[in-house]
Amino acid sequence: MTIVPKVAAIDPTAEELVSSALSRFLAGDTVSTRAAIDAIRRIGPACDDSDDHLVELIVMAAIGKTMGVVFDHRTH
């Protein structure tokens, strides 16, 4: 019998959370920043990145995957 030492849980990075949130979209789809941020906060509740930083990551990832972005995360 092999004993496995307890491994500390590693929180996913903001980039990994964004990638996960965008994984259900295809090239040419339009991504809502509000929906993406909500998904990121649900998947990674320990993520303490600001919404503005997450939007930056969402835009970079979405553009890289030829997706459109709707900036609807602010309610002013």
Buried (B, 14 or more C-beta within 10 A) or exposed (E): EEEEEEEEEEEBEBEBBBBBBBEEBEEEEEBBBBBBBEBBBEBBEEBEBEBEEBBBBBBEBBEEBEBEBEEEBEEE
